[in-house]
Amino acid sequence: MTLLKLAAYEQQLKWCALALGLFSTISIVQNWQLAAMVFGLPFCLIWVFCGWLRTEPQLKYINIVFSALYIYGIARYAIVNG
C-alpha cells in the first residue's frame, strides 16, 4: 500500500492517536507503567506516520526516539517482571 493510499486514513488515525494519548495519560496518573507504555507506543507510531505524511521531520524524529524508548521499556518490563 502506498503512502498516498494511507493518506485517506489520516483523520481516523489522528482520532485514534487522541484516544491512545488519553488512555496513556490516565495510565500515568494511575501509576500503571506497562499500560502507559503499551498505549504510548502506537500513539507515537501513528504520529511517525503522520509526520512522514506531512514531511514534518522534527515530529517524525521525536516520535521515532520515543517509540524506541517505549519498546525498550516494554521489553525491560517483560524481562524484569516476566
C-alpha positions as CSV (number, residue, x, y, z in Angstrom):
1,M,0.0,0.0,0.0
2,T,1.5,3.3,-0.9
3,L,1.7,6.4,1.3
4,L,-1.0,8.2,-0.8
5,K,-3.5,5.4,-0.2
6,L,-2.8,5.6,3.5
7,A,-3.3,9.3,3.5
8,A,-7.0,8.7,3.2
9,Y,-7.0,7.4,6.7
10,E,-5.1,10.3,8.3
11,Q,-8.0,11.8,10.1
12,Q,-9.1,8.4,11.6
13,L,-5.5,7.8,12.7
14,K,-5.4,11.2,14.4
15,W,-8.6,10.4,16.3
16,C,-7.2,7.0,17.3
17,A,-4.0,8.7,18.5
18,L,-6.1,11.1,20.6
19,A,-7.8,8.1,22.3
20,L,-4.4,6.4,22.8
21,G,-3.0,9.6,24.3
22,L,-5.8,9.9,26.7
23,F,-5.5,6.3,27.8
24,S,-1.8,6.7,28.2
25,T,-2.2,9.8,30.3
26,I,-4.8,8.1,32.5
27,S,-2.4,5.2,32.9
28,I,0.4,7.5,34.0
29,V,-1.9,9.2,36.6
30,Q,-3.0,5.8,37.9
31,N,0.7,4.6,38.0
32,W,0.1,1.8,35.5
33,Q,3.5,1.9,33.9
34,L,3.1,-1.0,31.5
35,A,-0.3,0.3,30.3
36,A,1.2,3.7,29.7
37,M,3.9,2.3,27.5
38,V,1.5,0.0,25.7
39,F,-0.8,2.9,24.8
40,G,2.1,5.3,24.2
41,L,3.8,3.2,21.6
42,P,1.1,3.1,19.0
43,F,0.4,6.8,19.7
44,C,4.0,7.5,18.7
45,L,3.9,5.2,15.7
46,I,0.8,7.0,14.4
47,W,2.5,10.3,14.6
48,V,5.6,8.9,12.9
49,F,3.3,8.1,10.0
50,C,1.6,11.4,10.1
51,G,4.9,13.2,10.3
52,W,6.1,11.4,7.2
53,L,2.8,12.1,5.5
54,R,3.2,15.8,6.0
55,T,7.0,15.9,5.8
56,E,7.4,17.2,9.4
57,P,10.9,16.0,10.2
58,Q,11.0,17.2,13.8
59,L,7.8,15.4,14.7
60,K,8.9,12.3,12.8
61,Y,12.3,12.0,14.6
62,I,11.0,12.9,18.1
63,N,8.4,10.2,17.8
64,I,10.9,7.7,16.5
65,V,13.0,8.3,19.6
66,F,10.0,7.9,21.9
67,S,8.9,4.7,20.1
68,A,12.4,3.2,20.6
69,L,12.2,4.2,24.3
70,Y,8.7,2.6,24.6
71,I,9.9,-0.6,23.0
72,Y,12.9,-0.7,25.4
73,G,10.6,0.0,28.4
74,I,8.1,-2.7,27.4
75,A,10.9,-5.2,26.8
76,R,12.6,-4.3,30.1
77,Y,9.3,-4.7,31.9
78,A,8.7,-8.1,30.4
79,I,12.2,-9.3,31.3
80,V,12.2,-7.9,34.9
81,N,8.6,-8.7,35.8
82,G,8.2,-11.7,33.5
